[in-house]
């Protein structure tokens, strides 16, 4: 699946979005919902196959401009360390 996921990620480059891929999916951030939807559709269509599943969750916090990275930084500040472990 890595090659197909790479195609989807590459499709995001045509849009004004920030993204971070992790083992369970890709977090995509955009200033406008329409931009986000267009980017997700392009990523979905970039995958070759007779069946493609895309799971979409939109979290729009209208009273804040905090990015996903900033949210992680806040958790790390509370932890006093990085919020990830690179290996088991």
C-alpha positions in Angstrom: 0.0 0.0 0.0 2.9 2.4 0.4 3.1 3.2 -3.3 -0.6 4.0 -3.3 -0.4 6.1 -0.2 2.5 8.0 -1.7 0.3 8.8 -4.7 -2.3 10.2 -2.4 0.2 12.2 -0.4 1.8 13.6 -3.6 -1.6 14.8 -4.8 -1.8 17.1 -1.8 1.1 19.1 -3.1 -1.2 20.8 -5.6 -3.2 22.4 -2.8 -2.6 25.1 -0.1 -2.7 22.6 2.8 -0.4 21.4 5.5 -0.2 17.7 6.2 1.5 15.1 8.3 1.4 11.5 7.6 1.6 9.0 10.4 1.1 5.2 10.6 -2.7 5.4 10.9 -3.4 8.1 8.3 -2.7 11.7 7.3 -3.7 14.9 9.1 -4.5 17.6 6.6 -5.0 21.3 7.6 -6.4 24.0 5.4 -7.7 27.5 6.1 -10.9 26.8 4.2 -13.1 23.8 4.3 -13.5 23.9 0.5 -9.8 23.7 0.0 -9.6 20.8 2.4 -12.4 18.9 0.5 -10.7 19.5 -2.9 -7.4 18.2 -1.5 -9.0 15.1 0.0 -10.8 14.4 -3.3 -7.6 14.7 -5.3 -5.8 12.4 -2.8 -8.7 9.9 -3.0 -8.7 9.9 -6.8 -4.9 9.5 -7.0 -5.1 6.0 -5.6 -5.3 3.2 -8.2 -7.6 0.4 -7.4 -11.1 -0.9 -7.8 -11.9 0.0 -4.2 -10.6 3.0 -2.3 -11.6 4.0 1.2 -11.1 7.5 2.6 -12.1 8.4 6.1 -12.7 12.1 6.7 -13.2 13.9 10.0 -13.5 17.7 9.9 -12.7 19.5 13.1 -13.3 23.2 12.6 -12.6 25.3 15.6 -13.7 28.7 14.6 -12.5 30.6 17.6 -8.8 29.4 17.4 -6.1 29.4 14.8 -4.0 26.7 16.6 -2.4 24.2 14.2 -2.2 20.5 14.8 1.6 20.9 15.5 0.8 23.5 18.2 -1.7 21.2 19.8 0.9 18.5 20.0 3.4 21.0 21.5 0.9 21.9 24.2 0.6 18.2 25.2 4.4 17.9 25.1 4.7 20.9 27.4 2.4 19.2 29.9 4.3 15.9 29.6 7.7 17.6 29.9 8.9 15.5 27.0 8.2 14.5 23.4 4.8 12.9 22.9 6.2 10.1 20.8 8.6 7.2 21.0 10.6 6.3 17.9 10.9 2.6 18.6 9.7 0.0 21.1 
